[in-house]
């Protein structure tokens, strides 16, 4: 593990609290008298043991898998497959080892437990002063281990297996080093507790499965039937998912019954039967790629929300509203889920403002956003026709709250200017209300005071959407708990907003802001692309096309759009360093993948020829698509460097990044 967030089991709870329970497993196999580790630990000055050297191949989708060569001469005569399967909607993980060789091998495993908040580490010496209750044994044919960290909420973790033997044997792994945390300026050393030794014999062609969970698997703790049911249920989730072309053929779960022993090949090397291509990663067929992409998208779903990104983000209002658009593709399937999310966020509004961050464990919630509620209007508009009358009425009350508060509530951090009816963000250095929200020492890095272009583009489309929804309901007036306005008056305001939006297009360029301080308005940022991509146009074709030309020349990369053009003096080409340095670069040139979707929507407006449009859209996502198809990335990252973007940065799995690529594939399919 290179980060404190990496682990085998990180449990999630209803209030978005996440607990890091199991870090990793120290794994030794004894083959023909030779003791061989297949795991590795990072320490300050060494990587030990060197199990990584035995890896023949790895796969990241549809589940993580590792193929090892345990032969004495590295000839593939003794091979082992390790697979990791996550349970669905349960804090449970299955680790499976399959012996693909013609020889038995002993195993000695030591699970390494963390039992902590996933944002923190167990500093050196923690377990010398921390009481951890430990139990182990056998119950009804099932081995079990149990740990409970005293005085720690959600501090329980269980270990189960139907093979081998578990014995208590206390050990603390001290000084595990997390390189990436060190680079980022965080605590980088951790102790992990390992009170169990799990050992036994793995027969040739046989399998070993172990389960980690934060709860019992039966009323009486565990039993063999319950273990088998849990195991089969976890792997059953992956039954119909495509496997990479170079995955070991003898483990193709579409061809084998679960957990049957491998067919014996007399006098033959099973490695040759597996046909592993060492020269490349596994490649998904074209017909399987979209299924894998959909699996990536669904990884972010929780009961009534969308996780913004893994591993450290919780649910963010803005991110959820943007990511939701991808689920609208399959409206028939996801409509109840989308409605529940919109209804849930609507119920949490304060003065028409959606929660910006929901926080974890009931802490950290804030409403520092101006765009989340405007995006909310568009998501409601997009499902409005599909709702029954009761649900239309229910959800429309939140639409009214947004429109009325944005028009009349002077107590907000922004207001609607009565001269041009554009939204004006009040100057407050401690607040960053748009998606460019980084702050250093409490001060906004990218001040968007004044009238940001994308906010007012969203405002115009939101007003038009609200008018249409009100008309469908037969409403002549829109009212909130404190304000009221006629629909005809909103229509007049919308006309004024549309006319006012022309102020952003000056000297054949799109301004990022108007009525702002300094030269912020003149910087070429991607926010005008967001505004131009929206469903209700406010400028002519020529102005739209010029926006596309600017973005393609100044901002477009194979991984997303730059947040600032490279010719700006403030441009920062590399995203690295501690929190402060990274925040300074976050929106000052760093590439964002999610912006590919508004760019693609703009393409659809300015390229009338379907063949040319299709070719252009394919080009936009071709690099990211190849990374997924070649099984190089398990998800799509949040950001990339602004200069020579090649390495994923930020959160390695970001909902709106995956949603963008998924939606663009949908656009391509429609041509």
N, C-alpha and C positions, 0 to 999 in steps of 0.2 A: 504494500500500500504506500502510495506516494503522498496521500493526503489524509487528514484526520477524518474526512467524510467517507473515505473508502471503507468498505466492510461487507460482510456476508449477510448480516441482518440488522437493518435499521428500522425499528418499529415506528409506525405512525399511529397517532391517536386522533380522536374526533376533533379536537381543538387545534389540529395541525402541529401539535407537539411531536417531535421526533426524538427517539432514544436510540443511541448507538449501542447495540447489545453484543454483537459478535464481530470481531475484527477480521480474523483469519484462522487458518489451521496450520500448525506445524505438521508436515506429512513426511513420514519416512516409510519406504518400502524396502524390505530385505529380500533380495533375489540372489539365489545361489551363494549365500553367505556374504553378499555385498550389501552394505547399508547405503541407501540412496535417498536423499531428500529431493522433493519436487517443489518445495516452497522456497521463498526468499524473504529476508527482512532487510530493511534499510537501517543501518546504524550510521553514526556520524562519520566514520572513516572507512566503512566496509559494507558490502552487501553479503550477508551470510544467512543461511547457506546459499549455494549457487544453483538451486533447482531450476532457475530460469534457463540455464544452459541446456537442459534436457528437453525443452519444448521443441516439437517438430512443427506444430501448426496451432493456430488459434482461430476461434470464430467468436463473433460478438452477437450475432442474430441467427435464429430467433431466440437463442439463449446463449450465455457465455459457455464456451467449451475450450478445453486445452488437450492437446495430444502430445504425449511424452514418449521418448525413447529411453528405456531403462537397460538397454543391452550393454554389454561390456565393451563392445567395439563400435558402438553407435551404428549398427547395421540394421536396426529396426526389427531384430528378432524378439525383443521383449518390449511391448508397447502397452500404454495405459491411456485411457480416455477419462477426463474429468469434466463433468457437466454441472451447471448450476441452474436450478429451476426455481423461480419465484412463484409463490402461491398468489391466487387472485383474491383481493379484498381480505386477506389475512396476513398477519405478521408471522410469516412462516417461509422457510427456504429449505430446499432439498439439495444436498450435494451427492452426486453419484459418481462412483469410480467403476470403470469396466476394464477388466483384464483381457486384452486382446492377444495375449501371448500363449504359448504352449507350455507354460510353466506356472506353478503356484508361487505365490509371494506372500510374505508376512507384511502386515501393516501396523504401524505405530503412529497414532494421531493424537495431537494435543490441541484442542480448541482454545483459542485465545480470546478471552472475554474483555469487554470494555465497560459496559453498563454505565453510560453517561449521556448527557445531552450531546447531540450530534455536532453542535457548534464548538464544543470544548474538548480538552484532552485531560487524561489522568496524568497530572504532572508527576515527575519522578518522586517516588516515596509514597504515593497515594495509597497503595494497597498495604503498606506497612502500618498505616494508621486507620484503615477502613475495615469495618466488620462486614464480612461477606459470608452468609450462611450457605453451606454446601451439602448436598446429598447426592448419592448415587446408588445404583443397584439394578435389579432385574424384577420386573413385575409382569406376570402373565405372558412370559416369552419375549418381552420387550425391554431392552437396556435403556436406562435413563440416567441423566445427570441433571441437577437442578442447582441454580445459584440465585441468591437474593441479596442484593446490596441493601444494607440497613439504612434507614432514614433517607431513602431515595425513592421518589415516586416513579412508578412503572419500572422498578428495578429488578424484575424477575426475568429469568431466561431458562429455557429447557433444552435438553439435548436427548435425541432418541435414535435408536438403531435396532434392527432385528438380528444383527450379527455381532461377533466379537465379544469383548468384555470390557467394561468400564471399571477403572480402579481410581480411588482417590490418591493423588500424588501432587502435592502443592508445588507450584512453580510460578515465579513472576518473571515475565520478559521485560527487562529494564532498558530504558533509553531507546525505544523504537523512534526512528527519526523520519520526519515527514518533510521532504525536500521542498515541496511546493508551499507549505505553510511558512517555512523559513524564508523563502523568496518573497512571500507576501507580508512578512513582518509579524506573523502570529507565533504563538507557542508551537514549537516544532518537535518536542520530545515527549514521549508517553510511555507509561508502564501498562502492561496488560497482564491480567491474571489467568492462570491456566491450572486449575485444581484437579483436572482429570487426565489420565492416560487411557486411551482407547486403543485396544490392540486385538489382533486376531489373524486369520488366514483368508486371503483372497484367492480362490481357486482359479485355475486357467479357464478362461471363458466366462468367469463369474462376475457378479456385480456386488458392490457395497454401497448402501444408501444410508445417509444420516440426515436427520431433520433437526433444525433449530426452530424454536417457536417461543413466543412470549406467554404461552398458556398451555394447559394440559391438552392432550389430544383425546382424552376420554374422561368420564366422570371420576373414574378411579385412578387418574393420572395417565396411565397408558396400558395398552395390551397389544398383542400381535395383530389382531384384526383391525384395530383402530389405526395402528401404524400403517398397515397395508392400504387402508382406505385413504389415509392422508397422502401417502406416497402416490397412489394411483390417481387421486384427484389433482394433485399438483402437476404431474406429467401429462395428464389428460388434457390440460389447458393447451398444450402445445401439439396435440395429436395431428391437427390438420394444417399446421403451419409449414411453409416450405423450408427445406434444408438447403444449404449451399451445395453446389455441384460437387465439391471435393470433400464433402463430409464423409466419414467412414461408412461405407456402404453396408457393412454388417451391423450397423447400429441405426439404420434407417427405420424409425419407429412407424413409418407407414407400411413397412414390409414385414415387421416382426411383431409378434405378440409381446406385450410388456414383460420385461424381466425374465424372459426365457434365456437359457444359457446360449452362448454363441455356438453355432454349428462347428464341430471340430473338423479340421482339415488335416488329415493324417499326413505326416512328413512334409508339410508345407508351412511356409512362413506366413502367418496371418497378416503381417504387414503388407505383403505383396497382394493379398486379397483385398485389402482396404483401398489400395490405389491412391494413396495420398500424393498430391502434386506439391513438392516442396518449394517450387519456384514461384508460387503465387498464393494469395489468400483465396478463400472460397468465393465463388461468384454466383450470384443469384440470376436465374433466368429472367428475361424481361417480364414474363407473365407473373413472376413471383415478387418482383421488386415493389410493386404497389401494395401488395399485401403486407410486406415488411414495413413499408412507409406508414400504412394505416396502424400497424401495431405500435410503431413509434409514437404516433399521435395519441393513441388511446392510453399510453403510459402515464399521461398527465391527468387523466380523469380521476376525480374523487366523487363522493356521493352527490354533492351539490355545487361543485366548483371545479376549477382547473388549476393545478399547480403550475406556477409560472415557469419554474425551471428546477432542475436537479443539479447538485444536491442541496443547495442552501436556500433557495427561494421558497416562500409559502405561496398563498394565493394573493394575487394583485388584481384589483378591479380593472385597470387599463389592459393588462395582459390577457385577462380572461375575456374581455369584450373583443379584443383583436383575434384571439385564438378561436373563439366560438364560431367565427365565420367558416372555418374549415369543416365544422360539423354540420353546417347548413347544406353541404353537398348531399348528404344522406338525411334529408329532413324527415323522411318517413320513420327512420330508425331512431334518430336522436331528438325529435321534436319534444317529447316529454322532458328529457334531460335539459335541453336548452331553455324551455319554459321555466323549469324549476330553478335553474341558475338565475335567470332574469328576475323571477319573482323573489328569490332569496335576496339578491342584491337590492332590488327595489325596496324591500322591507327594511333594509339597513341604511337607507338614504338619510342624510341630514341636510335639510334645506336644499334638496335637489341634488346633493353631491353623493356619489357612490364612495364606498370605502376605497381608498387607494391601496392600502395594505391591510390585510386581515390580521396579520401577526400570528405568532405561535404561542400556544398555551394561554391564550386570552390576553397576551401582552403585545404591544407594538402596533396596534391598529391606528391608522391615521386617515385623514380625508384630504390630503394635500394633492389634489388633482383638479384640473379644469377640463380635461378631455375625456375621462372615463364615462361621465354621464352623457356626453354627446355621442360617444360610440354606442352607449346603451340605447339611445334613441334609434340608431340605425339597426341594431340587432333586433329590437322589438319590431321595427318596421318590416324587416325581412321575414319574420314568421307570422305577422299579423293576419294575413289572409288564411293561414292554415289553422288558426285558433277558432274554437267555438265562441259564441257570443259572450258566455260567462267569463271565459279567460281573457277575451279582448277587453272587456270592461275592467277586469281585475288588474291587468297589466297597464292599461291606459292611465290609471290614476297616477302611476309613477312617471309616465311621460309628461303629464300635466305639471307635476312637481318640478321636473327639470326645466321645462320651458318657462314657467312662471317665475321661478327663482332666478334663472339666468337673466330674465328681462327686468325684474323689479327689486331683487334683494340687494340692497346696498351694503349689507354687512358681510358679504362674501369677500374673498381675496381678489376678486375681479368684478367687473360690472359691464353692463351693456351701455355703450356710449349713445346717448339720444341723438347725437348729430348724424352719425352714420350707421348706428345700430350694430357696430362691430364690438366684439368682446375685448375688453381692455384689462390686462393683468396689472394690478397695482404693484408698485415697486416695494419689494420687501426682500432684502438680501438673504433672509433666513429661509425663504421658500422657493421651491422649484416645482412648479405645478404642471409642466408638460412632461412628455416622455423623456426629454433631456433633463434629468432630475438629479444629476450628481452634485454633491456638496462637499466642500473641504473646509474643515473647522467651522461648520455651520453656515458657510457662505456658498451660494449657488455658483458653480463653475461656469455654467452656460446660462446667463440671465436672459429670460425671455419676456422681460417687462415690456409693456406696450401691447401691440395687437399682432400676435403670431399668426402666420399665414394658415397653418394647418388647423388651428383652433377655430378660426373664422370660416374656413372651408367646411369643417365639421358642423359649425353653428348653422350655416346656410342649409346644408343637407338635412340637419336635424330638424330645422324649422319646416322645411318642405315635407319631410316625412311625417311630422306631427300634424300638419294640415291635412294630409291625405288620410291619416288614421282617424282624425276627428270627423272628417267628411263621411267616412265609411260607417262611423257610429251615429251619424246624424246629429253631431254636436254643432252648435253655433257659438259655443263659448268654451274656453279652456280655463279651468280653475284649480288652484292648489288650496292648501289649508289657509293661506294668507293673502293670495292674489287671484285676480281674474282678468281675462281679456277675451274679446270677441275673436273668432277665427278669421273673420274678414280683416281685422286689424293686424293679426299675425301675418296674413298674406301680404299686406302692404309693407310690413317690416321686412319680410323676406325679400321683396323687390328691392328695397333700399340696400339690404345687405349684399345682394347680388351686384348691384351697381357699384357699391363701395369696394367690392373685391377687386375691381379693376385697378385700384391704387397699388396693388402689389406687383403689377407688371409694368416695369419702368425701363426704358431704353433697351428693350428686347431681352431683359433679364427679369427673373422672379426674385422679389425681396423676401427675406425670411421674416421680417417684422416691419411694421410701420409705427410711427410715433414712439420710437425707442431711443435710447441714449447711444452716443458714439457711433461707431460704424458697424454695430451688430447686424443691422438690417441688410447690409451689402454683402455679408458673407454667404457663400454658396453652400447651403445645407440642403438636405433632402426633404425638408418639411413641405415645400411647395409641391412635391410629388404626391405626398399624402393628400393634399387639398385637391389636386387635379384628378386624382383617382376615384373620387367619391361619386355616388350615383347621380347627383344633381349638378350639372355643369353650370358654371357662372361666367365662363369666357368662351371665345370662339375657337374653332379648330386650329387656326394659326397659332394662337397663344398656347394651346395644349401641346401642339407639336414642338414648339420652341422649348417647352418644359422638358419634353422627352429628349431633345437634342442636348440640352445642358446637362441633364442627368447622365446620359450615355457618355458624354465627353469628360465630365468632371468627377462623377461620383461612382459610376458602375464598376464593380469588380466581379470576378467569378463566384464570390461568396456572399455578396450583398452590396449595399450602397454605403459609401463613406458618409460619416456624419458631418464632415467638413471637407471642402475641396483641398487638394494638396498644395495649391498656390496661396493658401491663406497663411499669414505669419504665425497664427496660433495652431497650425496643424501639428499634430503629434502622430508620428507614423507607427510607433510601437507601444503596445499596451503591456506594461510589466511593472515590477517593483512592489513597494508597499501600498497600503490602501490609498494614501494620499496621491502618490504618483499615478496609480491606476485611475483614480477618480478624475485627475486632471486630464487624462487621455480619453476617458470614457465616451465623450461626445465631441471630441475635438479631432476627428479624423478616423477614429475606430470604425471598422466595417460592421454593419448590422444586417443579418440575414433576413429578418422579418420585413425589411423595406423592399425586398424583391417583389412582394405581392402588390403593393400600390404601384410600383414601377410596371409590373406586368399588366395591371388593369389600365394604366395609362397607355401602354402599347396597344391594347385592344381598342382604344378610342382613336388612335392616330394612324394605325396601319389597317386600311380597309381590305387589302388583299389577304384572304385567309391563308393561303399557302406561305406568303411572306411572314405573316403574323405567327403562324405555327413554327416556322423555322427560327424566328427571333425568340419566341418563348422557350423553345427547346434549348437554344443557346444559353439563355439566362440561367437555367438550373442544371446544365450539363455536367459541370464539375462536381456539384454536390450529389447529383444522381449517381455518378460513377463511384463516389466514395461509399455510398450506400450499397450499390450493386456489388461492389468488390469486397463487401464485408469489412471495410476499414474503419468505419465509425458505427457506433451503436445508436447514436442519435445525432441531431444537428445542433451545433453549438450556438451560444448566444451571440458571440462577436468574434472578430478576427482583426489582426493588425491592419492599420490603414495603408501601410506601405509594405508591398510584397506579402500580401495575406496568404498564408499557407497553413499555419498552425491554429487549431481551434483555441479560443481564449474565452474568459468568463465562464459561465455555467456550461458544462459540456453537453447538456441536454436542455434545450429551451423550447417551451411550447409554441410560441409564436414563430420561431424559426422553422420547426417542423410543419406547422400549419401553413406557412407561406409556400413551401415546396409542394405540399400535398394539394393545395388549392390551385397552384399553377399547373400541376399535372391534370387537374380537372379542366382547366381552361384549354389545355392542349387537346384533351380527349374530345372536347366539344367542337373542334375545328375540322 
